[in-house]
Amino acid sequence: MNGRDIKTEHVRWSVDGSVGTIMLDRPERKNPLTFESYAELRELFRALASAEDIKAVVLTGAGGNFCSGGDVHDIIGPLTKKDMSGLLEFTRMTGDVVKAMRLCPQPIVAAIDGVCAGAGAILAMASDLRFGTARSKIAFLFVRVGLAGCDMGACAILPRIVGQGRAAELLYTGRSLGGEEAERWGFFNRLCEPDAVLTLATEMAEGLARGPTFAHALTKRMMHLEWDMGIEQAIDAEAQAQAIAMQTQDFHRAYAAFVEQRKPTFEGN
């Protein structure tokens, strides 16, 4: 499948070279998610698993905000009227978005400015790299509406990013995490100026896309799988993965470039 052929209606999808950009595009409401945009994101990330022309992905929001979470009127209200079967169908569907993000082979770089709350904070969390701004406000605010912090993998993934105690604080209190604090805690990889955050995130994605992308996909896959492994099992699994990477032409081209004292070029094979 070609990534350029992917069509979307509820989020904006664009391709420049080998980098695809997903923009949450409801700026008048700070880019909230709807039932339709959740489902479209799930299908988009699933499609990326077979989009060989896309080597890296940027995830961002329009109008100076990342995402305010689930739309209060389009999602929260209707959820109060659903039975247990309907509620479980919804929570499994939203969880499938994160599963698809973690299983797509491309590194995902989130460019985060302004509000990044609820499900928006989850989308940022599920990305591989996060570039933010000092004025960003990250909030896992489920507790504020009487819900548990265990949403869309937050209790599994967030502690691995910021640590167990800090994750517990965010999930129990629902408080906002400012941009500078988010960088100190390791949630943000880099702090940027608001007018530069998308550009810098895109440059990072472009750099990754020029690298050994087959190897990047292996790294992402192993980082995901090794959460459930002991150290010995992880070392054995990495030995197999690295042996596979050593069979690629990228590896052989890099060696030839080293011998010839020139910069290597990678083609993802």
N, C-alpha and C positions, 0 to 999 in steps of 0.2 A: 504494500500500500504506500502511496505517496502522500506525505504530510500536507502538501499543497492542495490536495484534493479534499481534505477534511472541511466540511461545512458546518458552521455553527449558527445558532439563532439567538441564544440567550447570553453568551459571552462572546467577546471579540477574539478571533484567532487570526494571526498573521504570520507569514514566513518571510524571513530575509536571509538568503543564503541557506545555511544549515541550522539556523536558530529559529525556533517557533516561539511566538509570544502570545500568552493568554492574558487578556485584559478584562477584568470585571468592570462592566461599563454601565453602571447606574449611578453616576456621580451625584445626582440630585438627592439620593437617599444614602449616600456613602457606600454604594455598591453592595447592598444586601443580597443574600442568596434566596432563591425561590425553589420550589419543588423542581421546576423545569431546569434551572441553572445547575442545581446539584446533579441531576440526571445527565445533563449535557457534559459537565465536567468529568463525571465517571466514564462516559462513553469516549470522550476525547482522550483521556489518559490511557484508556484501554486500546484505542486505535493507535496511539503513539508507540505501543509495544511492537508494532509491525511496520512503522513508518521509518524505513531505513535512510531516508534523506534528511531526517531531523536528528541532529546530534546533541542538541541541548535545548532547554526550554526556560523561558523567563515567565514568571507569574507576577502580575501586578494589578493595580486598581487605578481607575480614572479619577481625575479631579482632586488630587491631593489627599486621597484616603485609599487604604487597601481594601478593607471589607468590614462592614459593621455586623456581620453574622447573618443568621436567619432573619428574613423579613418578618417583622412583628405582625403585619396584617396578612401577608400571603402565606406564612408558615405557622407562626406561634398560635394565632387565633384558631385556624383550622385544626391544629393538633389537640386543642382542648376538647374537641368534639369527636375525636377518633377513639375506637375501642382498642383493646390490647393488641389485637391482630394488626390493625392499621398502624398503631404506634411502632410496633416491632418492624413492620415493613419499611417505615420511614427511617428508623435508626440503623437498620441494616443497609439501606440504600446510601445513607450518608457515610457510613463506615466503608462502603465499597469505594467511595471516592478516594479515601486515604490508601486503601489497598492498591488501587490502580496507580496512584502516585508513586508508591513505594516499589511497585512491580514494573513500571515502565523503565526501560533501560537508560533513558536520557537523564543526566543530572538536571535538577530543577533549581533555578536560582530565583528566589523571591525578592522583589523590589518593593519595600514596605515604607509607606509614608502615612502619617495621620492615624486614623482609627484602624485598628486591627483587632477585632473583638469577636468573641464567641467562635462560631465556625470559621471566621476569618483568621483568628489566631491558630486554629487547627490547620488550615491550609498552609499558613506560614511555617508552623511546626513540622508539617509533613514534607516540606521542601528540603532539598539537600543543603542549600546555602541560603543565608538570609542577609540581605543588605538593607539597612534601615536608616532612619533619620532621628535626630535628637528629639524632634517633636512627635515622634511615633508614640502611640499608646496601645500596648498589647494587653488584652484582658481576656482571660478564660472565665467568662462571667456567668457560667451556668448556675452557680450557686445563688446568684442574685435573682434568678427567676425560680428558685426552689428546686433546681435540678442538681444531680450529682456531677462531680467533675470528671467522671469516667465517661467521656464522650469521644467517639471517633478515634480511639486509641491514645487519648491524652495521658492516661495513667501509665501506659507502657512507654510512650515515646518521649514525653516532656522530661521525666527524670533523667533520661539518658543525655539530654541536652544541657540542662541546668543543674542537675543533681536532685536527689530525692527530697531533701528538706526544702529547697527553693520551689520545687514543683508542688509540694504539699501546700506551701504558703499561697501560691497563686491559685491552686484549685480549690482550697478551702475558703479563701477570702474573696476571690473574684476581683481583687484589686488591680488597678492599672500598673503596668510595668513601663516606665518611661524609656526612651531610646538609649540614653547614656547608661542607665542601669541594665538594660537588656544587653548591651555590648559587654559590660563588666561580667554579667552572669553567663556569657557565652551563647545567648540566644541569637544575637546578631553577630555575624562574622565580621562585618564592617559597618561603621557609622559614616554616613554621607550627607552632603548638603541636599535639601529637598529637590533643588533643580538639577541635581546630578545623579540621584540614586538610581533612576531607571537606566541612564546611560552607562553607569559603572557596572550595574548588574548585567546589562547586555554585553558589555565588554568582557566580563568574566565568562558569560555563556559562550561568546564567540571564541575566547581563548580555549575553553574546554572542547568546543567543537573542532578546533584545529588540532587537538591532541589525539592520543591513541584511544579513540572512542570505544573500540571493542574492549580495551582494558578498563576504561571508565565504567562500562556497563558491568563488567565482572566485579569491580570494586563495589559498586552500588549493591549488586546482588549479594555479595558476601557480607557486607555490612548489615544487610537485612537479615540474612539467614543465621548469622552468628549470634544473634540475640538469644537464640535457643540452644546454643552449644556450650559445652565445657571447653576449657582451654585446649586440651589435647585434641578433641574433635575439631575445634576451629583450626588448629595448626595443620591437621591432616587435610581438612577441606581446602585450606589456602594453598597447600602444596599442590593439590590437584588443579585448582584454578590457575595458579601461576604457571604450571606446566602447560596448560592450554594456551595461556597468553604467550608463552615462549615459542609456540608454533606459528604465531601470526607474522605476516610480512612486516607489520609495524616494528616488531622487535628486531627483525633482521635489518630493516632499513635504518633503525636507530644505531645499531652496531656499525654498519657501514659508514654512516655519517660520522660517528665518533672516530673511526680509523682515519677517515679523510679530513678530520678536523673541520667539519661544517655542521650547520644546524640541521637536525633531522626533520623530515616531513612525514606526516602520518595520514593514512587513508582509512583507518578504522577497519583494517582486515589483516 
